[in-house]
């Protein structure tokens, strides 16, 4: 699903998280998270946003804008109607650490159980600690309530950003391959941003792949084509050359999930705080679960996965 994958997950022992279900507006939340991170210390919006790079791509086709708008609107509608829940394996590479999780979605949160770290399965003692952590968090009703509210707030903002894409960019046809169409996008100089998250749109270019038969977004591969300055650089900046790659695919009839997210961004925030976002996530082995399953049952399901898949194997699956 092209939906939000941002919220605190249970049992992973990580300070931030990936995935609440339903609703994962993943790409937009990646972009939103980057800009919020950069501007976390700013409380006042500033005029301007750094120099905007004039589009370098010739022959953009205005007739492609309605196509993109139609696909993205269907993406939003399909996500709203999709109530499916899944268990899957999650390989995360972040800050030099490689971790393998067994994850299960519920209506309220996602349970992530750490299975291996840096290629080594958890010891019996580490597994016991992980299980205790999950059980402790499952009993925290207040935290679950906060997560559901955060999910709703993030989903509204992400939907807003998603709807802006057809207006924020100009498009050119790159290729057609059966039901798949790949378009190149560059900033639309006529687009007027009204916030930090939208400001980044002025500095992004790349490609997006659409499944025209199912009207779903398959992949976005982009980069910052110029430095993003906030308040002329006083509040911070994102460096030119930052990249992101997000893929999703059909994991069940009409059900789409994110299977790859690779983000590399650098910059500085207020008071010279260095920003370094380097996250690579690969999701595999999706299995549907009953929407009636309790959190305790889902926690038990995450514990049924034992070894079996190394991080290298998970990586090879996506290549």
N, C-alpha and C positions, 0 to 999 in steps of 0.2 A: 504494500500500500504506500502510495506517496503521501505519507502522513508523519505526524510527529514521532520522532524517536529521541525524546529528551524528557527525562524525569528521573527521580531517584529510583534505582532498582534495589530489590531486597536481597541481601545475603552476599553481595559481591565484595563488600569491604572497601568499595571505592568511594571517594568523596563526591564524585559526580556520576551521572548515569546515562544510560541509553535506554530507552524504550518503555513506554507505557502503552498498553493496548486496551481498547482500539484507539486508533488515531496516531499516526506517526509522521506526518508532514515533514519527512526527514531532511530533504535538501534545504527547505526554507528555514528549518530550525537550526541547521548547521550554520547557515549564513547569519541568521539572527543571533545565534549564540556567539559567533565571532565578533560581531559588532557590539553586542552587549558587554562582552568581555573587555574589549578595547576601551569602551566608554563607561566602565563600571564606576569610575570615580567622578564622572561628570554629572551634574544635576541640572545644568541649563543647556538647552539646545543652542547651537551657534550657527551664525550665518555662514554660508559658503561651505565648501567641502573639498578644497583642493582643486587642482587643475584637472579638467576633464579632457580625456584624450578623444580627439575627433575620430569618428569611424573611418577605418582604412579599407573596408570591404566594399567593393563596387558591386552594383547590380543586386542590391537587396530587393526582394520581391514583396510588395505590400499585400499581395493576395495570400501570403503564407500566415499573416497575422491572424486572420479569422480561423485558420486551421489550428494554430497553436492554442488560441482561445477556446475553441471547441473541445480539444483534447484535454486541456487542463481543467475546464469546467466539469467534464465527465469524470476526470480523476477525483475531483472533490466530491461529486455526487456518489461515485462508486464507493469511495472510502466511507462516506456517511452511512451507506447501506450495508457495508461489509461488517458482519459481527463475528467473523471467524476468529478463532484463537489457535495459537500454535506453540509447540515445543520445538526447539532447534538447538544446534551447537553454534557457539559464538567464539570466534578467534579474534582477540584484540591485541594489537601491537601499539603501545603507547609509552612514551618517555623511556624507551629502551627496554621495556618489560613486555614479555610475550605471555599472554594468559589465554587459557581455554576454559569456556564456561558452558554449562548446560543450562538453558534458559527455557522458561515456560511463561506464557502470557496468561493473564486473567483480566477480568473486567476492571479491576481496580489498580493493579500494578503488575510488574513483571518480576519474576523470581529468577535471579541469576545465581547459580552455584558454581564456585570456582572448582575446576577439576584438575587443572595442571598449570604449572608456571615455569616458563623458560624450558619447556620440553620435558619436565619431570612431573609425574602424577603426584598429587598430595600424599603425604604420609598419613598413617592412620590417625596420628595425633592432630595433624592439620585438618583432616576431614572432620574430626569430632568438633574442632573449634568452628569450622565453617557451618556445620549443622546447628550448633548452639547459637551462632549469630543469626541464622535464618529464623530459627524458632523464636528468638527474642524479638526480632523485627516484625514477625507475623502477629505478635501480640500488641503491637503499637498502633492502636486504632487511630490515634490523633495524627500520626505521621501519614497513614494511608489516606485520611481525609484531606490533608494538606496536598498530597500528591495528586489526588483527583482534581482539586481546584486548580493546581498549577497546570495540569494537563489541559483543562478547559480553557484557561487563559492563553496558553501557548498555541493551542489549536486555532483559536480565533485570530491571533496575530499571524500565524503561519498561513491561514487561508487568505487573509488580506494580502500578504506578500505574493502568494501564488497567483492570485488574480491580477497582480500588477505586471507579471512577466510579459504578456503580449504587448503591453504599452511601453514597457521599459526597454525593449530590445527590437532591433530590426533583424530580419531573417533572410537567409539564402539557402536554397536547396543544395545539398552536398551529394546525396545519393538516395536511390530507391532500391530496396532489396526485399522483394515480396511485399509483405504487410508492413515492413519496417522502413521508415523514412528518417534520414539524418539531416538535420538543419544546422547551419552555423548561425550563431547569434553575436551581435555587437551592440553596444549601447545606443539607444535612441536619443539623439541630442535634444529632441523636443520633450523628453520625459522630465517632469518636475518632481524631484524627491521632496518629501516633507519630514523625513526622520533619518536617523543614523543607519538603520537597517536598509532603507531604500537608497541611501547615498551610495552604498557599495555597488548597486546596479550600474552606476555611471562608469565603473571601472572594471567591469567583467566582460569577458568574451569567451567563446568556446563553442561546443556542439551539444545538441540534444537529439536523442533518438526517440521516435514515437512509434508505437504500435497502432497503426491506423485502423486495423480491424477491430481491436478491442478498445481503441481510444484510450491508451495508457501511456504514461511516460516511462520509457525503458531505461534511459541513461542520461545523465548530464555530466559533461566533462568540461571544466572551465578553469580560467586563470584570471588573476588580476593583471590587466594590461598597463596599469599605471599605479603609482603610489596613491593610497587613499588617505587624505589628510582631514582630520576633524578639527574644526575651528582653526583652519590654516596651519595645523600641526601642533597647536598649543595643547590640545587635549589628547593628542596621540596620532598614530598613523598605522596603516598596514602596508607592508612593503610590496613593491611591484614584484610579480612573478609567483605569488602565492597560488596554489592549485587546489582543486577539489574534484573528486570523482565519486559519483553516487550511481549505483545500479539497483534496479529492482526487477523481479521476474515473477511469473505466475507459479505459485507453489501448490495451488489447488484450483479447481474450476472457477474462474472468475475472481480468484483471490490472489492478490499481489503483495509481496513483501520485499523489503530491502534486503539485498544479499551482499552488498559491498559499499563501504564508505571509506574514502581515503582523502584526508584533509591535511594540507601542509601550508600553514600561514605563519608569517613573522611580522613583528612590528613593535611599537612602544606605546604605552598608555601614559596617562598623566603621572607626573613625578618620576619619569624615566623608568617606569616598570616595563621590563622586557616581556613581550608577548611571543610565545612560541606554541603553536597548535600543530601537533603532529599525531594524527590518529589514523590507524588503519584497522578496519573491522570487516571481517568476512563471516557471513552467516550461511550455514548449510544444514542439510538433513532435517527438513521441516516435517513435522507430524501433527496433524490436527488433534485438538483436544476438545472435550465437551465443555460448552459454556456453563454447564451446571457444576463443573468441578470446583471444589472448595480450594482455598489457598493452601490448606494443609495437604490436600491430595496432589496439588501441583508441586508443592515442595518435595513430596515423596517421589514424584515422577522425575524431578531433576536429579535425585539421588540414584535412580536406576541406571544412569549412564555410567559405565565404568571403563576408564581408559579407552582403548580401541582405536581412537583417532588421534594421531599426533598432529602437532601444529603444522608441520611440513606437509602432511597429507591434506589438511584443510586448505592450506595455501595452494597446493597443486590443483585442488578441485576447482578453484576459481580461475586458474590461468588457462 
